[in-house]
């Protein structure tokens, strides 16, 4: 059932058509459904004028013409039925698409939230163990590592907060919600990780000339525990992250810790078997270089989103060619493509239509273009401004 009951009126004297709200008591229509219904009524009006409107002399009336009255009633009934059918189908299609998209997004965010909660809990327990063992053994190395792990727990909490803010619904002033809160969280985490990695490199260089004596066995045990916790958390997070930059930032924090723990184990083995105290700073520098590569890519991708650069994997020239190859579209200009966040892409463009296109054809072309962009380029939000040189209403016979 459509959202508004539109009653078609055929003005026989003036040769005009109009649509007025009825009183069927059904639900209100959305603006798109009302526009679609009006377009269908316009088509029925033109058809009725061409089939049934006959030339009239001055003062001639059709009030007593049963054929003309029946034709008007037929047009009214057919138009009302078409509007109801089209609007009902539109409501069902929009409802199904929206519910499917919303359900998928909700499932993904739920999985990401669970992974972050798991990582926060596991790393908090690891932090407690590192502090306890470090205090018992009097190991400054373990206490320093626990400080680094504490920064990771804070980073994971920042990622969790960004995830929660991004899930908030849109408002009139925040039309996209707070989707970029997770981008800001990723940028903050990337900057912190970059600073910590630089600090590790500087400290490691100083230890070559002034090595620290370490007890390898407790060091290896804590390294193994850290490797298991961080590698497990990173694996769990990677299964839910996708292209989300906020999740990627948290992932790289965990990878950095896992690699650091593995380096601690290698250094402990070298110290235990070969008394090679240089192994600890050497492993730290090597692992830091690997981490810097991932962090640099993360920071670059994050800044590109904030600068609204066209996302990776989408070539504007290919989008232009795909749109201009559609029948009825003459050319494309004012094309803009950007990322709302690290996963959703938006597009705006002006569509120059072929001469003679009416409003109904423009709407159909825009709908077909949106579907094509979604299927071929995964563009979720597309807005078009149709343009044409001859957009006049069809002439009446």
C-alpha positions in Angstrom: 0.0 0.0 0.0 1.4 3.4 -0.9 2.1 6.0 1.7 -0.3 8.6 0.2 -3.5 8.1 -1.7 -3.2 10.3 -4.9 -6.5 10.8 -6.7 -6.1 11.6 -10.4 -8.3 14.3 -11.8 -8.9 14.9 -15.5 -10.0 18.4 -16.3 -11.9 18.0 -19.5 -12.6 21.7 -20.2 -9.0 22.9 -19.7 -7.3 19.7 -21.0 -5.2 19.4 -17.9 -4.3 16.7 -15.3 -3.7 17.0 -11.6 -3.1 14.9 -8.5 -4.6 15.6 -5.1 -4.3 13.8 -1.8 -7.1 11.5 -1.0 -8.5 10.3 2.3 -7.7 6.6 2.4 -6.0 6.9 5.8 -2.8 5.1 4.8 0.7 5.9 6.0 2.6 9.1 4.9 4.8 8.7 1.8 8.4 9.5 1.5 9.4 12.3 -0.9 10.9 9.8 -3.4 7.7 7.8 -3.5 5.5 10.9 -4.0 7.8 12.1 -6.9 7.7 8.6 -8.5 3.9 8.5 -8.1 3.6 12.0 -9.7 5.7 10.9 -12.6 3.5 7.9 -13.3 0.4 10.1 -13.1 1.9 12.5 -15.6 2.4 9.6 -18.1 -1.2 8.5 -17.6 -2.4 12.1 -18.1 -0.5 12.4 -21.4 -1.9 9.1 -22.5 -5.4 10.1 -21.6 -5.1 13.4 -23.4 -3.9 11.8 -26.6 -6.5 9.1 -26.6 -9.6 10.8 -25.5 -9.4 14.5 -25.8 -11.1 15.7 -29.0 -11.2 19.2 -30.5 -14.0 21.3 -29.1 -15.7 24.3 -30.4 -16.3 27.4 -28.3 -18.8 26.6 -25.5 -18.8 22.8 -26.2 -18.8 20.7 -23.1 -18.2 17.0 -22.4 -20.2 16.8 -19.3 -22.9 14.7 -21.0 -20.5 12.6 -23.0 -20.6 9.1 -21.4 -17.6 7.9 -23.5 -15.4 10.8 -22.3 -16.6 10.4 -18.7 -15.8 6.7 -18.8 -12.3 7.4 -20.3 -11.6 9.9 -17.5 -12.6 7.3 -14.9 -10.4 4.7 -16.6 -7.4 7.0 -16.6 -8.0 7.9 -12.9 -8.3 4.2 -11.9 -5.3 3.1 -13.9 -3.1 6.0 -12.6 -4.0 5.4 -9.0 -3.3 1.7 -9.3 0.1 2.3 -11.0 1.1 4.8 -8.3 0.2 2.3 -5.6 2.0 -0.5 -7.2 5.2 1.5 -7.9 5.4 3.1 -4.5 4.7 -0.2 -2.8 7.5 -1.8 -4.7 9.8 1.1 -4.0 9.1 0.9 -0.3 9.8 -2.9 -0.3 13.1 -2.5 -2.2 14.3 0.3 -0.1 13.3 -1.4 3.1 15.0 -4.7 2.1 18.2 -3.0 0.9 18.4 -0.8 4.0 17.8 -3.6 6.5 20.3 -5.9 4.8 23.0 -3.1 4.7 22.3 -2.1 8.3 22.4 -5.7 9.5 25.7 -6.4 7.8 27.3 -3.2 9.2 26.0 -4.0 12.7 27.4 -7.5 12.5 30.9 -6.3 11.4 31.0 -3.6 14.1 29.9 -6.1 16.7 32.7 -8.4 15.8 35.3 -5.6 15.8 34.1 -4.5 19.3 34.4 -8.0 20.6 37.9 -8.3 19.2 39.0 -5.0 20.8 37.5 -6.0 24.2 39.3 -9.3 24.1 42.6 -7.5 23.2 42.2 -5.0 26.0 41.4 -7.7 28.6 44.3 -10.0 27.5 46.9 -7.1 27.4 45.7 -5.8 30.8 46.4 -9.2 32.3 49.8 -9.3 30.5 50.6 -5.9 31.9 49.9 -7.0 35.4 52.2 -10.1 35.0 55.0 -8.0 33.6 54.9 -5.5 36.4 54.8 -8.2 39.1 57.7 -10.2 37.7 59.7 -7.0 37.0 59.3 -5.8 40.6 60.1 -9.3 42.0 63.3 -9.7 39.9 64.2 -6.0 40.0 64.4 -6.1 36.2 64.3 -2.6 34.6 64.0 -4.2 31.2 60.7 -5.9 32.1 59.4 -2.7 33.8 60.3 -0.7 30.6 58.5 -3.3 28.5 55.5 -3.1 30.8 55.4 0.6 30.3 55.3 0.0 26.5 52.5 -2.5 27.0 50.6 0.0 29.1 50.7 2.4 26.2 49.2 -0.3 24.0 46.4 -0.9 26.4 45.6 2.8 26.2 45.8 2.7 22.4 43.3 -0.2 22.3 40.9 1.7 24.6 41.2 4.7 22.2 40.4 2.4 19.3 37.4 1.0 21.2 36.1 4.6 22.0 36.5 5.6 18.3 34.6 2.5 17.3 31.8 3.4 19.6 31.6 7.0 18.4 31.6 5.9 14.8 28.6 3.7 15.4 26.4 6.6 16.6 23.5 7.4 14.3 23.5 10.5 12.0 21.8 13.7 13.1 20.7 16.8 11.1 24.0 18.5 12.0 26.1 15.4 11.6 24.7 13.9 8.4 27.3 11.1 8.4 27.2 10.6 12.1 30.7 10.4 13.7 32.1 8.1 11.1 35.5 9.8 11.1 36.0 9.4 14.8 37.7 6.1 14.1 39.9 7.8 11.6 41.0 10.3 14.2 41.6 7.3 16.6 43.7 5.6 14.0 45.8 8.8 13.4 46.4 9.2 17.2 47.4 5.6 17.6 49.7 5.7 14.6 51.4 8.8 15.9 51.9 7.2 19.3 53.3 4.0 17.8 55.6 6.0 15.6 57.0 7.9 18.6 57.4 4.7 20.7 59.2 3.0 17.9 61.6 5.9 17.5 62.3 5.8 21.3 63.1 2.1 21.1 65.6 2.7 18.3 67.3 5.5 20.1 67.5 3.5 23.3 68.8 0.4 21.5 71.6 2.3 19.8 72.8 3.5 23.2 72.9 0.0 24.6 75.6 -1.1 22.1 78.1 0.9 24.0 76.6 0.3 27.4 75.0 -3.1 27.4 72.7 -4.1 30.3 73.1 -7.5 32.1 69.9 -9.5 31.8 68.7 -12.7 33.4 67.7 -14.7 30.3 65.3 -17.3 31.8 62.6 -14.9 33.2 63.1 -12.7 30.2 62.3 -15.7 27.9 59.3 -16.7 29.9 57.7 -13.2 29.8 58.6 -13.0 26.1 56.8 -16.2 25.4 53.7 -15.1 27.3 53.7 -11.7 25.5 54.1 -13.5 22.1 51.1 -15.7 22.8 48.9 -12.9 24.1 49.7 -10.3 21.4 49.8 -12.7 18.5 46.5 -14.2 19.5 44.9 -10.8 19.9 46.3 -9.6 16.6 44.9 -12.7 14.8 41.5 -12.2 16.4 41.4 -8.6 15.4 42.5 -9.2 11.8 39.5 -11.5 11.3 37.1 -8.7 12.0 38.9 -5.6 10.8 38.6 -5.5 7.0 39.8 -2.1 5.6 38.9 -0.3 8.8 41.9 2.0 9.6 41.0 2.2 13.3 41.2 -1.6 13.6 44.4 -1.6 11.5 46.0 0.8 13.9 45.2 -1.4 16.9 46.4 -4.4 14.9 49.8 -2.9 14.3 50.1 -2.1 18.0 49.6 -5.8 18.8 51.9 -6.9 16.0 54.6 -4.5 17.3 54.2 -6.1 20.8 54.2 -9.7 19.3 57.4 -9.0 17.3 58.9 -7.3 20.3 58.2 -10.4 22.5 59.7 -12.6 19.8 62.8 -10.4 19.8 63.0 -10.7 23.5 63.0 -14.5 23.2 65.7 -14.5 20.6 67.8 -12.1 22.7 67.3 -14.2 25.8 68.5 -17.3 23.8 71.6 -15.5 22.5 72.4 -14.3 26.0 71.9 -17.7 27.5 73.9 -19.7 25.0 76.5 -17.2 23.7 76.5 -14.4 26.4 75.8 -12.0 23.5 74.5 -8.9 25.2 74.4 -7.1 21.9 71.6 -9.3 20.7 68.9 -7.4 22.7 69.5 -4.0 21.0 70.1 -5.5 17.6 66.8 -7.4 17.7 65.0 -4.2 18.9 66.3 -2.2 15.9 65.5 -4.8 13.3 61.9 -5.3 14.6 61.4 -1.5 14.8 62.3 -1.1 11.1 59.7 -3.7 10.2 57.1 -1.9 12.4 57.9 1.5 10.8 57.0 0.2 7.4 53.5 -0.8 8.5 53.0 2.4 10.6 54.0 4.6 7.7 51.4 3.0 5.4 48.7 3.3 8.1 49.5 7.0 8.7 49.5 7.7 5.0 46.1 6.0 4.4 44.6 7.9 7.4 45.7 11.3 6.2 44.4 10.5 2.7 40.9 9.9 4.1 41.0 13.2 6.1 42.1 15.0 2.9 39.2 13.4 1.0 41.5 11.8 -1.7 39.8 9.3 -4.0 40.1 5.9 -2.2 42.5 3.2 -3.3 41.1 0.8 -5.9 38.8 3.4 -7.5 40.1 5.2 -10.6 38.1 8.3 -11.5 38.7 7.9 -15.2 37.2 4.4 -15.1 34.2 5.7 -13.2 33.7 8.4 -15.8 33.9 5.9 -18.7 31.5 3.5 -17.0 28.9 6.3 -16.5 29.3 7.8 -20.0 28.9 4.3 -21.5 25.3 4.1 -20.2 22.6 4.7 -22.7 21.0 8.1 -22.2 24.0 9.8 -20.6 25.9 12.2 -22.9 28.8 13.1 -20.5 29.9 13.5 -16.9 31.5 16.5 -15.2 32.1 17.8 -11.6 32.9 14.3 -10.5 34.0 14.0 -6.9 34.9 10.7 -5.1 36.0 10.5 -1.5 36.0 8.3 1.6 33.5 9.0 4.4 35.6 6.7 6.5 38.0 3.9 5.7 35.2 1.6 4.3 32.3 3.8 2.9 32.8 5.7 -0.3 30.7 8.7 -1.5 30.4 10.2 -5.0 28.7 13.3 -6.5 28.5 14.2 -10.2 26.6 16.1 -12.8 25.0 13.9 -15.5 24.4 15.5 -18.8 21.6 13.6 -20.4 20.6 13.2 -24.1 18.2 15.8 -25.5 14.6 15.1 -25.0 15.0 13.3 -21.6 12.1 14.0 -19.2 12.2 13.9 -15.4 11.1 10.3 -15.2 13.9 9.2 -17.5 16.4 11.2 -15.5 15.4 9.5 -12.3 15.6 6.0 -13.9 19.1 6.8 -15.3 20.2 8.1 -11.9 18.9 4.9 -10.2 20.6 2.7 -12.7 23.9 4.6 -12.3 23.8 4.2 -8.5 23.3 0.5 -8.9 26.1 0.2 -11.4 28.5 2.2 -9.1 27.6 0.0 -6.1 28.2 -3.2 -7.9 31.3 -2.3 -9.9 33.1 0.1 -7.6 31.5 -0.5 -4.1 30.4 3.1 -3.9 27.8 3.3 -1.2 26.6 6.9 -1.5 26.0 8.4 -5.0 24.3 11.8 -5.6 23.7 13.1 -9.1 22.5 16.4 -10.6 20.9 15.7 -14.0 21.4 18.3 -16.8 19.9 18.4 -20.3 19.3 21.0 -23.0 15.8 20.0 -23.9 13.9 19.1 -20.7 10.4 20.4 -21.8 7.3 18.5 -21.0 6.0 16.2 -23.9 3.8 18.1 -26.3 0.1 17.3 -26.2 -1.7 16.2 -29.4 
